[in-house]
Amino acid sequence: MFRYVALMWNAESPGASAGAADLEQRIRASASTWEVAFEKRGIRVLVADRSACFGTHRFCDEAGVVVGEVFTRLKHLDSDVPAYEGRFNRLETWQAIKTQGRSLASEFWGNFVAIIVDDGSLSGREFSAGQTGAYIFKDPCGTLPCYFTECRDVRLVFSSLEDCRNVGLSFRVNWAFVRERAVHGFLDTKIPTLTGISTVHRGECARFDNLGRFVSRSLCWHPLHFARASELITNPAAAANALRATVGSCVHSLVSHHSSVLAQTSGGLDSSIILGCLGSAPNKPKITCYTGYAHESVCDERRWARYAVQRGGYRHVESCRDPCSVVFGDMRRLAPSVEPASYYTHWQRGVLEREIAAECGATASFTGDPGDATLCATTYNFAADHSFRRHGLKLETFRTALRVASRGDKTIWQVLANVLRRGVFGAGHADELRRRSSFNRLVSRNIKREVESRRGDANIWASEGLISEETRQRLGTLAFPPEFYDLSTSPRNAAPYTVSPLCAQPAMEICLRIPVDIHFDGGRSRGLARRAFADVVPAPILRRQWKDRPMLFFDEIIQRNLVFMREHLLGGTLMREGILDHAAVELALKSGPTRSNAISAEIFSHLDLELWIRDST
């Protein structure tokens, strides 16, 4: 899998220069695929395992390099043609330096990290002779991570923690982060996960001085303040056309470097949209679909997945997920990671995808995630709010409120009362508190009070003001730390890269520009998407407005792994640190029926956190 390491140091210091040379030697000795992508006095960028999609793109005049996958932004919203691969001329290079990375967020997109070197020749800034300053920019919506640390007066910017371990670095768990994660769940946070490691978050730019020392960070992209964010698309026909063209272009761009791909096909609307767009890609890749289904479940996704697969005549692999086969005690440790990761997801999906990809030569796995969030399936209850902002208490708002009430089993007056309450007191705080409470029922009251007293301070968007619970829900996986590597194997090994076109920056921005009531077209969940992609999604899937989820699937996994879970949650570090409530965990992990109100997702979240602490120390 693709990796990068950038070294920055004071070239005038013999000690720092020797340290940088030693670190580079150790990094290159860890794998034969390491190569120099960019070098300048006091800066060197190394990459490993380049591929057709992940590589390097240099700025002009030795002004740095972009690592990863980068495309230029299309200027129009009426075509699904693939975007051009990113190339940086002198003007674009100057803009990247002048704006400290902001131009990259508005003129380009993809899955990349930019190392921008400013020696004063283009920007007009003055540095000491032969020395440079640098900016590290992380694109707003990609999953390629970006972290930095310091060793022997050398700053290391890296994507994989394993590469740091290979040169002898180790880090301690930051307990402030652990408490934050236990209370707030998976949300991305400004609090460092490991002491000594800092994160460059999505849409952020970190500035380093001409001696390689960290100076500051700034937010170059925000879900409420990106380019053209204020230009709402309120005409349903125009919104459908823009959505169709933008999502299609993102899919066609992202698949353009692959001759063979996997398609995660659940039979739902989102994965069917992605599969339909893959089928019309100009480069005509070989597509292999796969569907996971629960053993002997009344909620079987295969019926719906087959509609989507048969429409294109693709090969279809159906994989049974049996809770009896999930034995946590038999799972090996995941590869080291800066962020906690899901053991279940990596060991179930990672192994399966690598096996199928090896058989068919696939280099990427396309998914419909996070379509529920991006296409507003999870936020339709805010549709009347958006209508009220534009129309006031007029017929359009009453009509939308009636549709929300009908779908949510409420009265129209209850919906309108909530609209007025949120309009007066702010949108979403009550919803945010309800969501949090469902994910921290096993956390001790003292820890919850401590973390809640800092509400908003740790949010990665806080520098531009708090975002509402509605916006957070619409962001989907963008609200969580990026997941790029398959941690069920070493990052040095080959694995298909997971691609989520509905999370690509152009798709995310176009969906955020479309008000929720327009997404709720015809009173249907993701109604606008059903309208926009009616010709590429089979009719039975377009009509279906429910999801098949295996009942009690994860509860059965918990019951079959009670000994392991009790050992780690009742006798683990989280309990010893007073983060979990002993009585609540004891009740939740009782054999057989229990009166605990803790959901299975919270139990798995705490277990993942406990195992990450174990594997990180």
MARTI-806805 format. One line per 2 residues: number of its first residue (from 1); their letters; for each residue x, y, z of C-alpha. Coordinates in steps of 0.5 Angstrom, whole numbers. Example, Ala and Ser with C-alpha at 12.3 -4.5 7.8 and 13.67 -1.06 7.14 Angstrom:
1	as	25 -9 16; 27 -2 14
This chain:
1	mf	0 0 0; 2 7 -2
3	ry	6 11 4; 10 17 5
5	va	15 20 9; 18 27 9
7	lm	24 29 13; 25 37 15
9	wn	31 40 19; 36 45 20
11	ae	41 44 14; 46 49 18
13	sp	46 44 24; 51 38 23
15	ga	47 34 29; 40 35 25
17	sa	43 34 18; 46 27 21
19	ga	40 25 24; 36 26 18
21	ad	41 22 14; 41 17 19
23	le	33 17 19; 33 16 12
25	qr	38 10 12; 33 7 16
27	ir	27 8 13; 30 6 6
29	as	33 0 9; 26 -3 12
31	as	23 -4 5; 26 -4 -2
33	tw	21 0 -5; 22 7 -2
35	ev	25 12 -7; 26 20 -6
37	af	20 24 -9; 23 31 -8
39	ek	29 34 -5; 32 41 -3
41	rg	36 43 2; 33 41 9
43	ir	27 37 6; 27 30 3
45	vl	20 27 1; 20 19 1
47	va	15 15 -2; 14 7 -3
49	dr	9 3 -7; 7 8 -12
51	sa	1 5 -16; -3 8 -22
53	cf	-7 12 -18; -2 14 -12
55	gt	4 17 -14; 8 24 -14
57	hr	6 31 -17; 11 36 -17
59	fc	10 44 -17; 14 48 -21
61	de	21 51 -19; 23 46 -14
63	ag	17 49 -10; 15 42 -7
65	vv	11 36 -9; 4 33 -8
67	vg	4 26 -6; -3 21 -7
69	ev	-8 22 -12; -10 29 -15
71	ft	-15 32 -20; -17 38 -23
73	rl	-24 41 -21; -29 42 -27
75	kh	-32 48 -28; -39 46 -30
77	ld	-44 42 -27; -47 39 -33
79	sd	-42 33 -35; -40 27 -32
81	vp	-33 26 -36; -27 25 -32
83	ay	-23 30 -29; -16 31 -31
85	eg	-10 29 -27; -7 34 -23
87	rf	-1 38 -26; 2 44 -23
89	nr	4 50 -27; 8 56 -25
91	le	1 60 -24; -2 54 -20
93	tw	5 53 -16; 5 61 -14
95	qa	-2 61 -12; -1 55 -7
97	ik	5 58 -4; 1 65 -4
99	tq	-5 62 -1; -2 57 4
101	gr	-5 51 1; -12 54 0
103	sl	-12 54 -7; -11 47 -7
105	as	-18 46 -4; -22 50 -9
107	ef	-18 48 -15; -16 41 -14
109	wg	-19 35 -11; -17 28 -9
111	nf	-14 24 -4; -7 27 -3
113	va	-2 31 2; 2 37 -1
115	ii	9 39 2; 9 46 -1
117	vd	16 49 0; 17 57 0
119	dg	24 59 0; 22 66 -2
121	sl	23 66 -9; 16 66 -11
123	sg	12 69 -5; 17 75 -4
125	re	18 73 3; 25 73 6
127	fs	29 67 9; 36 66 11
129	ag	40 64 5; 39 57 3
131	qt	34 56 8; 26 55 7
133	ga	20 55 10; 14 49 9
135	yi	7 48 9; 4 41 9
137	fk	-4 41 7; -8 35 7
139	dp	-14 35 2; -21 36 5
141	cg	-24 29 4; -19 24 2
143	tl	-17 18 7; -9 19 6
145	pc	-7 21 13; -2 26 15
147	yf	1 26 22; 8 29 24
149	te	13 28 30; 20 30 32
151	cr	26 26 33; 33 28 33
153	dv	32 35 31; 28 32 25
155	rl	21 33 23; 18 27 20
157	vf	11 28 16; 8 21 15
159	ss	2 17 13; 4 10 17
161	le	5 9 24; 9 3 22
163	dc	14 7 19; 16 10 25
165	rn	16 4 29; 21 1 24
167	vg	26 7 25; 26 6 33
169	ls	20 11 35; 15 9 40
171	fr	9 13 43; 5 13 49
173	vn	-3 14 49; -6 20 51
175	wa	-11 19 56; -14 26 55
177	fv	-16 23 48; -18 16 51
179	re	-23 20 55; -26 24 49
181	ra	-26 18 45; -30 14 50
183	vh	-35 19 51; -36 22 44
185	gf	-35 16 40; -31 16 33
187	ld	-32 23 32; -25 26 30
189	tk	-22 31 35; -16 36 35
191	ip	-14 32 42; -7 28 40
193	tl	-8 21 40; -1 19 42
195	tg	4 24 46; 9 26 41
197	is	5 26 35; 0 31 31
199	tv	-5 30 26; -6 35 20
201	hr	-13 34 19; -18 34 13
203	ge	-18 41 10; -12 44 14
205	ca	-5 47 13; 1 46 18
207	rf	6 51 17; 13 50 19
209	dn	19 55 19; 25 56 15
211	lg	29 51 21; 23 46 20
213	rf	20 48 27; 12 47 27
215	vs	9 54 27; 2 54 27
217	rs	-4 51 23; -10 54 19
219	lc	-17 51 17; -17 52 9
221	wh	-24 48 8; -30 48 12
223	pl	-37 44 11; -40 51 12
225	hf	-35 56 8; -32 52 2
227	ar	-32 56 -5; -39 57 -7
229	as	-42 54 -1; -47 60 -1
231	el	-50 58 -8; -55 54 -6
233	it	-59 49 -11; -66 50 -10
235	np	-69 48 -17; -70 40 -16
237	aa	-69 39 -24; -62 43 -24
239	aa	-60 40 -17; -62 33 -20
241	na	-57 34 -26; -52 37 -22
243	lr	-52 31 -17; -52 26 -23
245	at	-46 30 -27; -42 31 -21
247	vg	-42 24 -18; -41 21 -25
249	sc	-35 25 -26; -32 23 -19
251	vh	-33 16 -20; -31 16 -27
253	sl	-25 20 -25; -23 15 -19
255	vs	-24 9 -23; -20 12 -29
257	hh	-13 9 -26; -16 2 -25
259	ss	-17 -4 -30; -20 -8 -25
261	vl	-24 -6 -19; -29 -9 -14
263	aq	-35 -6 -12; -38 -7 -5
265	ts	-46 -9 -7; -51 -9 -2
267	gg	-57 -8 -6; -58 -1 -3
269	ld	-59 5 -7; -52 8 -6
271	ss	-48 2 -8; -53 1 -14
273	ii	-51 8 -16; -44 7 -15
275	lg	-44 1 -19; -49 4 -25
277	cl	-43 10 -26; -38 5 -26
279	gs	-41 1 -31; -41 7 -36
281	ap	-34 9 -34; -30 11 -41
283	nk	-24 6 -39; -29 0 -38
285	pk	-26 -3 -32; -27 -10 -30
287	it	-32 -10 -25; -33 -16 -20
289	cy	-38 -15 -15; -39 -18 -8
291	tg	-44 -18 -2; -44 -20 5
293	ya	-50 -23 8; -52 -26 15
295	he	-52 -34 16; -60 -36 16
297	sv	-62 -29 17; -69 -26 15
299	cd	-66 -20 13; -62 -23 6
301	er	-59 -17 2; -57 -22 -4
303	rw	-64 -21 -7; -63 -14 -8
305	ar	-56 -14 -10; -57 -19 -15
307	ya	-62 -14 -19; -56 -9 -19
309	vq	-51 -14 -21; -55 -17 -26
311	rg	-57 -11 -30; -49 -10 -32
313	gy	-48 -18 -32; -42 -17 -27
315	rh	-39 -23 -24; -42 -23 -17
317	ve	-39 -26 -10; -43 -28 -5
319	sc	-40 -28 2; -43 -31 8
321	rd	-42 -27 15; -43 -32 20
323	pc	-43 -30 28; -41 -36 30
325	sv	-34 -35 26; -32 -29 29
327	vf	-28 -31 35; -24 -25 38
329	gd	-19 -29 42; -16 -32 35
331	mr	-15 -25 32; -8 -23 31
333	rl	-7 -16 33; -8 -10 28
335	ap	-2 -7 24; 0 -1 29
337	sv	-4 6 28; -5 13 30
339	ep	-12 12 31; -16 7 34
341	as	-19 2 29; -25 -3 28
343	yy	-22 -10 29; -29 -13 27
345	th	-29 -9 20; -21 -10 19
347	wq	-21 -18 20; -28 -19 16
349	rg	-27 -14 10; -20 -14 9
351	vl	-18 -21 9; -24 -22 4
353	er	-23 -16 0; -15 -18 -1
355	ei	-17 -25 -3; -22 -23 -8
357	aa	-18 -18 -11; -12 -23 -12
359	ec	-16 -27 -16; -19 -22 -21
361	ga	-13 -17 -20; -17 -11 -17
363	ta	-13 -5 -15; -19 -2 -11
365	sf	-26 -3 -8; -31 2 -9
367	tg	-37 3 -4; -43 7 -3
369	dp	-41 10 4; -43 15 6
371	gd	-49 15 2; -54 15 8
373	at	-51 22 10; -49 25 4
375	lc	-56 24 0; -59 26 7
377	at	-63 20 9; -61 21 16
379	ty	-63 28 16; -69 28 13
381	nf	-72 31 19; -69 37 18
383	aa	-72 38 11; -78 43 14
385	dh	-72 47 17; -69 48 10
387	sf	-76 50 7; -78 55 13
389	rr	-71 59 12; -73 60 5
391	hg	-80 61 5; -82 62 12
393	lk	-89 59 14; -92 58 7
395	le	-95 53 3; -88 50 1
397	tf	-86 49 9; -93 46 11
399	rt	-92 41 5; -85 39 7
401	al	-87 39 14; -93 34 13
403	rv	-88 29 9; -83 29 15
405	as	-89 28 19; -92 22 15
407	rg	-85 19 15; -83 20 22
409	dk	-90 18 25; -91 25 28
411	ti	-96 30 27; -95 36 23
413	wq	-95 41 29; -90 37 32
415	vl	-85 38 26; -87 45 26
417	an	-86 46 33; -79 43 33
419	vl	-77 47 27; -79 54 31
421	rr	-75 51 37; -69 50 33
423	gv	-70 57 29; -70 60 36
425	fg	-65 56 40; -60 53 35
427	ag	-60 47 31; -59 40 33
429	ha	-56 41 40; -62 37 43
431	de	-60 32 38; -53 32 39
433	lr	-54 30 46; -59 25 45
435	rr	-54 22 40; -48 22 45
437	ss	-52 19 50; -53 13 46
439	fn	-46 12 45; -43 13 52
441	rl	-48 9 57; -42 5 60
443	vs	-38 11 61; -37 13 68
445	rn	-41 20 70; -35 23 72
447	ik	-32 22 66; -38 25 62
449	re	-38 31 66; -31 32 65
451	ve	-31 32 58; -38 35 57
453	sr	-35 41 60; -31 42 54
455	rg	-36 42 49; -34 44 42
457	da	-27 45 44; -24 39 41
459	ni	-28 39 35; -23 40 29
461	wa	-28 45 26; -28 49 32
463	se	-24 55 30; -29 57 25
465	gl	-35 56 30; -39 50 32
467	is	-42 46 27; -49 43 28
469	ee	-51 36 29; -55 36 22
471	tr	-49 38 19; -45 33 23
473	qr	-49 28 20; -49 30 13
475	lg	-42 30 13; -42 22 15
477	tl	-35 19 15; -32 26 14
479	af	-33 27 21; -29 21 23
481	pp	-21 20 23; -19 18 16
483	ef	-18 10 14; -13 9 9
485	yd	-10 2 11; -12 -5 11
487	ls	-10 -6 18; -11 -13 18
489	ts	-4 -14 14; 2 -10 14
491	pr	2 -3 10; 8 -6 6
493	na	3 -11 3; -1 -10 -3
495	ap	-9 -9 -1; -14 -6 -5
497	yt	-15 1 -4; -22 3 -1
499	vs	-26 9 -6; -32 12 -3
501	pl	-34 17 -9; -40 20 -5
503	ca	-35 22 0; -30 26 -6
505	qp	-30 33 -5; -34 35 -11
507	am	-40 30 -9; -39 32 -2
509	ei	-40 40 -4; -45 39 -9
511	cl	-50 35 -4; -48 40 2
513	ri	-51 46 -3; -57 42 -4
515	pv	-62 44 2; -65 38 5
517	di	-72 39 3; -69 38 -4
519	hf	-66 32 -3; -73 30 1
521	dg	-76 30 -6; -83 27 -7
523	gr	-83 26 1; -78 20 0
525	sr	-71 18 3; -66 20 -2
527	gl	-71 22 -7; -67 27 -11
529	ar	-62 21 -12; -67 17 -14
531	ra	-70 22 -19; -62 23 -21
533	fa	-60 16 -22; -67 13 -25
535	dv	-64 10 -31; -58 7 -28
537	vp	-61 4 -22; -66 -2 -22
539	ap	-73 0 -21; -74 -5 -15
541	il	-68 -2 -12; -71 5 -13
543	rr	-78 3 -10; -75 0 -4
545	qw	-74 5 2; -72 1 8
547	kd	-66 -3 9; -65 -10 11
549	rp	-61 -11 17; -59 -18 20
551	ml	-63 -18 27; -59 -19 33
553	ff	-53 -21 29; -48 -17 33
555	de	-51 -19 40; -50 -26 38
557	ii	-42 -24 37; -42 -21 44
559	qr	-45 -27 47; -41 -32 43
561	nl	-35 -27 46; -37 -26 53
563	vf	-31 -29 56; -26 -25 52
565	mr	-30 -18 52; -31 -19 60
567	eh	-23 -20 61; -22 -14 57
569	ll	-27 -9 59; -28 -11 66
571	gg	-21 -12 67; -18 -8 62
573	tl	-14 -1 62; -21 3 61
575	mr	-24 0 68; -17 1 72
577	eg	-17 9 69; -24 10 72
579	il	-27 11 65; -32 6 65
581	dh	-37 4 70; -36 -3 73
583	aa	-44 -4 74; -46 -2 67
585	ve	-41 -6 64; -42 -12 68
587	la	-50 -11 66; -49 -10 59
589	lk	-44 -17 59; -49 -21 62
591	sg	-50 -28 59; -57 -29 56
593	pt	-62 -23 56; -60 -17 60
595	rs	-64 -10 62; -58 -6 60
597	na	-60 -1 55; -52 0 52
599	is	-52 -2 45; -48 -7 41
601	ae	-44 -1 37; -42 2 44
603	if	-39 -4 47; -35 -6 40
605	sh	-33 2 41; -30 1 48
607	ld	-27 -6 46; -23 -3 40
609	le	-21 3 44; -18 -2 49
611	lw	-15 -7 44; -12 0 41
613	ir	-9 2 48; -6 -5 49
615	ds	-3 -5 42; 0 2 42
617	t	4 1 49
